[in-house]
Amino acid sequence: MGIFVQSARIAAVAALALTINTGADAADITGAGATFPFPIYAKCGRL
């Protein structure tokens, strides 16, 4: 019974730790699209 209680406490602490919001927000992403075709787009724009 002691091992079960200890396991239950560890599980409860782990669940609580996973649900706490740390306040970290996602960064604002202002750009859109891929960067790898830029040279192709730039070359076509000069034609």
C-alpha positions, 0 to 999 in steps of 0.5 A: 500500500505504501508504494501505491500511495507514493506512486499516486503522489508522484503522479499527482505532482506530475499532473499538476506540474504539467497543467501549470501555465508558466506564462510563456507565450508564442512568439509573434511570427510576422513573415510568411512563406518559404525562404528557399525559393527567394533566389528564383523569385528574385531572378524572375522579377528582374526579367 
